[in-house]
């Protein structure tokens, strides 16, 4: 806790703070609670009774009764969830390896080696982060189509191996804080730059590598746009895209739809609780050092 | 360590990617914006026809641009105020704060596709949660996403649900404010509100500025939620620029026209960002 006078509170103020926070917490939690609750309900609890045009929604209705776990296996039967999951995990794995690996190599070059044009190129790299994707999207699509990659996973994998500007930026900042003496000593003993990068810098950089790996995993897991552009065969759909397809085909099956949405969201929430520190630190650095 | 060859070897993955995935498409899209192009047949030069249509003959484009600017000018400031206020609350010294922080942050990590689907469900006019609760207090809620007036407001409200990410950034910023500044303010007889106004807010302006810029850029890329929840409707009331561009390029295969749209977007985003940067000296404070 930081010790600034803004945070010192009287008992009455403490109670008021709790009351306000609890009240505000309701709208933040309710949509997720409603998603899970709907996923466990039978149609009788979701749709209006005969003769009524509206369903009896109330907070008492938040508790499913009876609890119907059948919506989950039913959703898995309606859409090939296992195939989508497999595709998504494969893409996540390859994107994490590609983006983190290539960005680390590039970041080392920008952080630790002096070369002609380094500053100009780094400014260009930063500028590409602000470039709206729409400007490059169409020619890139045309390029992939010419290469015959449309419909395959390649457009969703290959770009990751060319470094991600944001990760390069984060890693460069981190590498620059590491003491130069370690590298100097290794150089005197005849180590190459690659050895220094691989044996000395990388092992010291686990926190920043973890942050980038996490961001990339989330980015690929959540990505809706790239699969929408490039995938046309349902056997290659990802979870994000498959879920949207599920909704547009079976939008009225709310219980199953929410079961599918819950299955899609749950791994991310679990991941958050497992890697809370990496999450929070990663986001905090983005805003304050960025 | 000075070595041109080693340096370029290390940055070569990015440099190559930059040439293939940024420089080439950047230049190619200028050319395409002067062509008729449907991907299947080669691009055909049409001069400034795309730009002429865009400026004079396409009311939907102006609608989309207006919607996007409207969303940016309402959702972005609202998000900043909400996130900042929440961060101030979450920075208070009461028990269980980490639980509250988790609660407010959680919606931020829910994938956009899942968020969109859940909100379509809770905003359902007949059997959704929101109107159900409103009925209990005797209010018949609007048709939300099916109502030309309320659809955009629904998306703006939904954006507030995800402010948790910015809250974390503000919280980190609040922690960086040196306690000595507050102590000095107390010595000068400043009350709580004075301290917020004259210490906290000025010290936080760089973070607010960062969030403002990211928010503006984000608004121009706003796509997934609108695509899934409203498809731009009803009556184009949530037709965002990025969504319309997608429709022109991939539904109508007007890739040349969409390239021209992308360039207009580029100019608009750059101008808006530059204008905001201009004001930046007047209100953003750096250092103590």
Interface residues (C-beta under 8 A of the other chain):
Chain A: X1 X2 X3 X4 X5 X6 X7 X8 X9 X14 X17 X18 X20 X21 X24 X25 X27 X28 X29 X30 X31 X32 X34 X35 X38 X46 X47 X48 X53 X54 X55 X56 X57 X58 X59 X61 X102 X103 X105 X106 X108 X109 X110 X112 X113 X114 X115 X116 X118 X121 X124 X125 X128 X130 X131 X132 X133 X134 X135 X136 X137 X138 X139 X140 X141 X142 X143 X145 X159 X161 X162 X163 X165 X168 X183 X187 X193 X197 X218 X221 X222 X224 X225 X228 X229 X240 X241 X243 X244 X247 X251 X254 X257 X258 X261 X264 X265 X268 X269 X272 X276 X279 X280 X283 X284 X285 X286 X287 X288 X290
Chain B: X1 X2 X3 X4 X6 X7 X8 X9 X10 X11 X13 X14 X15 X16 X17 X18 X20 X21 X22 X24 X25 X26 X28 X29 X32 X37 X39 X86 X89 X90 X91 X92 X93 X94 X96 X100 X102 X103 X104 X105 X106 X107 X109 X110 X111 X112 X113 X114 X115 X116 X117 X118 X119 X120 X121 X122 X126 X127 X128 X129 X131 X132 X133 X135 X136 X161 X164 X165 X166 X168 X169 X170 X171 X172 X173 X174 X175 X176 X177 X179 X182 X183 X185 X186 X192 X195 X196 X200 X207 X210 X211 X217 X220 X221 X223 X224 X227 X228 X242 X245 X249 X250 X255 X258 X259 X261 X262 X263 X265 X266 X269 X273
